[in-house]
Every structure is written in C-alpha cells, then in structure tokens.
Amino acid sequence: MSHGQIDSEVIAHELALLRQRLSRRHSHIDEHLLDEVIEDALLHYCDCPEQFDGSQGAPLECYLTWRARSYMSTELRKEKRHRQHERAAGVSEKDFEKIVSEVRGGEPRADASKSIPSYAVP
C-alpha cells in the first residue's frame, strides 16, 4: 500500500470501532450526528493521511476518535447557537418555516419540524 492509498479494510475496521466507541460514550447524541462526524473524520483521514503520525505512539483509532469528537463539538456549538438565535428572535423553527412559506405563497412543508435535526446538547 502506497502512502497516498488507504486500505478499505482498515477503514471498515476503524469505522466499526469509532461507531461503537462514540455511540457508547455519547448515547445522548443523535445517531445522524454521530454518523456524520464519523464519516467526516474518516474522509479527512482518507484525504490527508499524512496528518496522522503513527510514530508518535497513538493508534489510528485514537486519532480518528479525536477528529470525530472535534467535529461533534463544532456541530453541537452550531446547534446551540442556532437555538439561542431562535429563542432570541422569539420564533420557533416551525413558525419560521410557516412565515417563509406564506411569503413564498405556498403551504408550509409537512416536515417543517424535521428540516434541521435537533441534537442533544450536553
């Protein structure tokens, strides 16, 4: 395997380990968010494998867990800011969707409350 080539078996193995580790430690977090941050961590590793330096003594699993947690923190902060702005404006997401729909001259979407996933914020 060359430096720029990633073994798909390694990725599949790491995916399973990451999913197990993060879902056990962060059971209060939405599964879709977990899947997203795990995917982002693995894709980042595939795009930039040189950023992981195994000679430092840390296994790939630790690096990927760190990367996924970093992405998770970022997403949770975004979600928290979104909710704070929503409360400050005094408009819920469902109400906002209804207002936008009325301005556009249509009916509100049936899944308006599902348009942005709600992640648990610790």
Backbone as CSV, one residue per row, in Angstrom:
resi,resn,N_x,N_y,N_z,CA_x,CA_y,CA_z,C_x,C_y,C_z
1,MET,0.854,-1.178,0.000,0.000,0.000,0.000,0.895,1.233,0.000
2,SER,0.675,2.126,-0.928,1.475,3.344,-1.020,0.996,4.363,0.011
3,HIS,1.795,5.415,0.200,1.480,6.447,1.190,0.126,7.093,0.934
4,GLY,-0.223,7.351,-0.313,-1.467,8.041,-0.647,-2.670,7.130,-0.754
5,GLN,-2.478,5.827,-0.571,-3.553,4.865,-0.751,-3.990,4.324,0.618
6,ILE,-5.274,4.311,0.867,-5.811,3.847,2.147,-6.467,2.490,1.937
7,ASP,-6.158,1.556,2.804,-6.705,0.203,2.745,-8.170,0.234,3.189
8,SER,-9.079,-0.247,2.346,-10.511,-0.205,2.667,-10.841,-1.088,3.868
9,GLU,-10.086,-2.151,4.099,-10.321,-2.989,5.275,-9.991,-2.232,6.555
10,VAL,-8.946,-1.421,6.507,-8.578,-0.608,7.668,-9.703,0.379,7.954
11,ILE,-10.211,1.009,6.914,-11.290,1.991,7.084,-12.539,1.319,7.656
12,ALA,-12.902,0.158,7.131,-14.090,-0.551,7.629,-13.911,-0.918,9.106
13,HIS,-12.718,-1.369,9.455,-12.433,-1.726,10.844,-12.527,-0.496,11.746
14,GLU,-11.906,0.591,11.330,-11.916,1.820,12.121,-13.320,2.396,12.226
15,LEU,-14.107,2.289,11.178,-15.490,2.762,11.198,-16.275,2.046,12.294
16,ALA,-16.141,0.730,12.342,-16.849,-0.053,13.355,-16.399,0.322,14.765
17,LEU,-15.093,0.477,14.959,-14.576,0.853,16.272,-15.045,2.244,16.691
18,LEU,-14.981,3.180,15.765,-15.413,4.553,16.057,-16.891,4.590,16.427
19,ARG,-17.699,3.922,15.646,-19.150,3.904,15.876,-19.444,3.339,17.254
20,GLN,-18.785,2.237,17.583,-19.006,1.593,18.875,-18.552,2.503,20.020
21,ARG,-17.367,3.057,19.902,-16.812,3.904,20.955,-17.654,5.169,21.164
22,LEU,-17.972,5.869,20.089,-18.698,7.134,20.220,-20.151,6.940,20.633
23,SER,-20.809,5.917,20.119,-22.218,5.717,20.484,-22.343,5.285,21.940
24,ARG,-21.347,4.572,22.455,-21.375,4.163,23.858,-21.118,5.372,24.767
25,ARG,-20.160,6.192,24.399,-19.797,7.354,25.221,-20.763,8.512,25.085
26,HIS,-21.411,8.620,23.947,-22.298,9.760,23.670,-23.687,9.261,23.294
27,SER,-24.263,8.447,24.149,-25.565,7.845,23.841,-26.682,8.886,23.747
28,HIS,-26.465,10.084,24.305,-27.473,11.139,24.263,-27.446,11.920,22.949
29,ILE,-26.471,11.652,22.108,-26.313,12.374,20.839,-27.089,11.661,19.738
30,ASP,-27.732,12.437,18.910,-28.488,11.920,17.773,-27.614,11.028,16.895
31,GLU,-28.147,9.892,16.478,-27.394,8.933,15.650,-26.915,9.546,14.340
32,HIS,-27.717,10.432,13.766,-27.332,11.053,12.497,-26.097,11.932,12.672
33,LEU,-26.030,12.625,13.806,-24.847,13.436,14.079,-23.629,12.533,14.251
34,LEU,-23.789,11.451,14.982,-22.669,10.517,15.153,-22.186,9.999,13.802
35,ASP,-23.117,9.589,12.967,-22.738,9.095,11.643,-22.008,10.167,10.838
36,GLU,-22.502,11.388,10.928,-21.904,12.492,10.176,-20.474,12.779,10.628
37,VAL,-20.255,12.852,11.934,-18.907,13.184,12.413,-17.936,12.031,12.196
38,ILE,-18.417,10.799,12.274,-17.563,9.646,11.987,-17.166,9.656,10.522
39,GLU,-18.138,9.900,9.659,-17.861,9.975,8.226,-16.868,11.098,7.931
40,ASP,-17.073,12.256,8.545,-16.164,13.387,8.329,-14.747,13.056,8.783
41,ALA,-14.618,12.388,9.927,-13.295,12.022,10.432,-12.600,11.045,9.486
42,LEU,-13.343,10.057,9.008,-12.754,9.078,8.092,-12.405,9.699,6.748
43,LEU,-13.276,10.555,6.249,-12.985,11.214,4.975,-11.772,12.130,5.093
44,HIS,-11.667,12.805,6.227,-10.499,13.662,6.440,-9.220,12.816,6.433
45,TYR,-9.278,11.688,7.101,-8.108,10.807,7.119,-7.782,10.305,5.710
46,CYS,-8.795,9.943,4.948,-8.564,9.464,3.574,-7.968,10.565,2.697
47,ASP,-8.423,11.799,2.909,-7.927,12.932,2.126,-6.524,13.366,2.559
48,CYS,-6.233,13.255,3.838,-4.963,13.767,4.393,-4.332,12.748,5.342
49,PRO,-3.996,11.564,4.864,-3.439,10.549,5.773,-2.117,10.973,6.410
50,GLU,-1.417,11.891,5.768,-0.128,12.337,6.304,-0.286,13.108,7.620
51,GLN,-1.506,13.565,7.939,-1.713,14.286,9.198,-1.711,13.355,10.406
52,PHE,-1.873,12.067,10.161,-1.762,11.084,11.246,-0.338,10.573,11.258
53,ASP,0.309,10.700,12.393,1.685,10.234,12.534,1.716,9.113,13.564
54,GLY,1.669,7.892,13.077,1.677,6.723,13.949,2.964,6.561,14.736
55,SER,4.020,7.203,14.294,5.296,7.079,15.003,5.271,7.782,16.357
56,GLN,4.244,8.586,16.607,4.117,9.282,17.890,3.572,8.377,18.992
57,GLY,3.177,7.166,18.627,2.721,6.191,19.614,1.219,6.058,19.762
58,ALA,0.455,6.975,19.219,-1.007,6.890,19.320,-1.553,6.066,18.155
59,PRO,-2.473,5.135,18.439,-3.064,4.348,17.353,-4.020,5.183,16.500
60,LEU,-4.264,4.719,15.302,-5.167,5.403,14.379,-6.540,5.613,15.013
61,GLU,-7.006,4.640,15.773,-8.313,4.738,16.417,-8.406,5.981,17.314
62,CYS,-7.353,6.285,18.039,-7.349,7.468,18.913,-7.385,8.754,18.102
63,TYR,-6.607,8.780,17.022,-6.603,9.956,16.150,-7.994,10.194,15.564
64,LEU,-8.621,9.138,15.056,-9.939,9.276,14.440,-11.001,9.653,15.475
65,THR,-10.888,9.117,16.682,-11.823,9.473,17.750,-11.681,10.948,18.093
66,TRP,-10.444,11.402,18.218,-10.193,12.816,18.496,-10.789,13.691,17.393
67,ARG,-10.556,13.305,16.131,-11.052,14.086,14.994,-12.582,14.109,15.009
68,ALA,-13.230,12.969,15.245,-14.698,12.899,15.269,-15.262,13.737,16.418
69,ARG,-14.634,13.688,17.582,-15.104,14.498,18.711,-14.960,15.984,18.417
70,SER,-13.904,16.335,17.736,-13.707,17.732,17.350,-14.845,18.189,16.441
71,TYR,-15.168,17.370,15.443,-16.282,17.692,14.549,-17.600,17.747,15.325
72,MET,-17.779,16.829,16.272,-19.012,16.791,17.056,-19.146,18.073,17.880
73,SER,-18.076,18.503,18.511,-18.115,19.738,19.300,-18.517,20.930,18.439
74,THR,-17.958,20.990,17.252,-18.286,22.078,16.334,-19.770,22.058,15.975
75,GLU,-20.283,20.890,15.647,-21.703,20.776,15.269,-22.619,21.104,16.444
76,LEU,-22.257,20.664,17.640,-23.086,20.961,18.802,-23.080,22.451,19.128
77,ARG,-21.942,23.096,18.943,-21.885,24.556,19.157,-22.763,25.269,18.144
78,LYS,-22.723,24.827,16.886,-23.580,25.432,15.849,-25.050,25.283,16.221
79,GLU,-25.419,24.074,16.652,-26.807,23.807,17.017,-27.216,24.672,18.212
80,LYS,-26.347,24.804,19.180,-26.643,25.614,20.355,-26.847,27.082,19.957
81,ARG,-25.956,27.601,19.091,-26.106,28.983,18.618,-27.412,29.157,17.859
82,HIS,-27.746,28.176,17.038,-28.996,28.227,16.272,-30.187,28.329,17.222
83,ARG,-30.202,27.506,18.260,-31.309,27.524,19.222,-31.338,28.841,19.992
84,GLN,-30.165,29.377,20.327,-30.119,30.660,21.034,-30.672,31.780,20.162
85,HIS,-30.308,31.786,18.901,-30.831,32.808,17.973,-32.334,32.655,17.815
86,GLU,-32.773,31.414,17.757,-34.199,31.136,17.609,-34.969,31.682,18.819
87,ARG,-34.443,31.415,20.024,-35.102,31.916,21.238,-35.050,33.442,21.301
88,ALA,-33.916,34.020,20.940,-33.762,35.478,20.982,-34.737,36.156,20.021
89,ALA,-34.971,35.532,18.888,-35.887,36.100,17.898,-37.338,35.841,18.284
90,GLY,-37.552,34.888,19.198,-38.906,34.568,19.628,-39.699,33.821,18.575
91,VAL,-39.008,33.190,17.642,-39.673,32.464,16.569,-39.138,31.042,16.552
92,SER,-40.038,30.088,16.652,-39.608,28.697,16.583,-39.315,28.331,15.129
93,GLU,-38.611,27.244,14.958,-38.291,26.793,13.600,-39.552,26.529,12.790
94,LYS,-40.549,25.921,13.439,-41.801,25.617,12.749,-42.508,26.912,12.328
95,ASP,-42.542,27.906,13.230,-43.164,29.186,12.901,-42.401,29.892,11.787
96,PHE,-41.072,29.828,11.852,-40.250,30.463,10.833,-40.528,29.828,9.468
97,GLU,-40.608,28.519,9.430,-40.905,27.810,8.182,-42.265,28.238,7.644
98,LYS,-43.241,28.410,8.531,-44.585,28.836,8.119,-44.542,30.246,7.534
99,ILE,-43.807,31.153,8.188,-43.687,32.528,7.700,-43.034,32.563,6.326
100,VAL,-41.941,31.821,6.163,-41.234,31.771,4.871,-42.154,31.223,3.799
101,SER,-42.902,30.188,4.141,-43.818,29.589,3.177,-44.910,30.570,2.751
102,GLU,-45.454,31.303,3.723,-46.504,32.284,3.405,-45.964,33.398,2.520
103,VAL,-44.736,33.822,2.778,-44.118,34.859,1.951,-43.948,34.349,0.523
104,ARG,-43.611,33.082,0.400,-43.426,32.483,-0.929,-44.754,32.125,-1.577
105,GLY,-45.832,32.191,-0.804,-47.154,31.915,-1.365,-47.523,30.451,-1.396
106,GLY,-46.877,29.651,-0.603,-47.181,28.218,-0.590,-47.578,27.744,0.783
107,GLU,-47.818,26.474,0.873,-48.158,25.850,2.150,-46.866,25.483,2.872
108,PRO,-46.884,25.497,4.196,-45.699,25.056,4.922,-45.428,23.586,4.631
109,ARG,-44.155,23.239,4.629,-43.802,21.839,4.385,-44.333,20.983,5.519
110,ALA,-44.764,19.779,5.179,-45.296,18.868,6.188,-44.216,18.476,7.185
111,ASP,-42.957,18.442,6.731,-41.855,18.028,7.596,-41.059,19.221,8.122
112,ALA,-41.713,20.359,8.277,-41.013,21.584,8.688,-40.257,21.401,9.992
113,SER,-40.816,20.638,10.895,-40.131,20.452,12.178,-38.935,19.533,12.058
114,LYS,-38.760,18.860,10.924,-37.643,17.944,10.740,-36.569,18.510,9.824
115,SER,-36.707,19.767,9.411,-35.770,20.305,8.432,-34.371,20.465,8.976
116,ILE,-34.239,20.723,10.261,-32.921,20.799,10.880,-32.933,19.821,12.034
117,PRO,-32.007,18.851,12.025,-32.028,17.867,13.108,-31.748,18.527,14.443
118,SER,-32.398,18.028,15.461,-32.185,18.555,16.812,-31.263,17.619,17.547
119,TYR,-30.064,18.084,17.823,-29.086,17.283,18.523,-29.149,17.589,20.004
120,ALA,-28.892,16.590,20.778,-28.852,16.800,22.222,-27.614,17.609,22.555
121,VAL,-27.800,18.621,23.342,-26.679,19.462,23.753,-26.414,19.192,25.218
122,PRO,-25.221,18.690,25.525,-24.940,18.352,26.935,-24.895,19.568,27.808
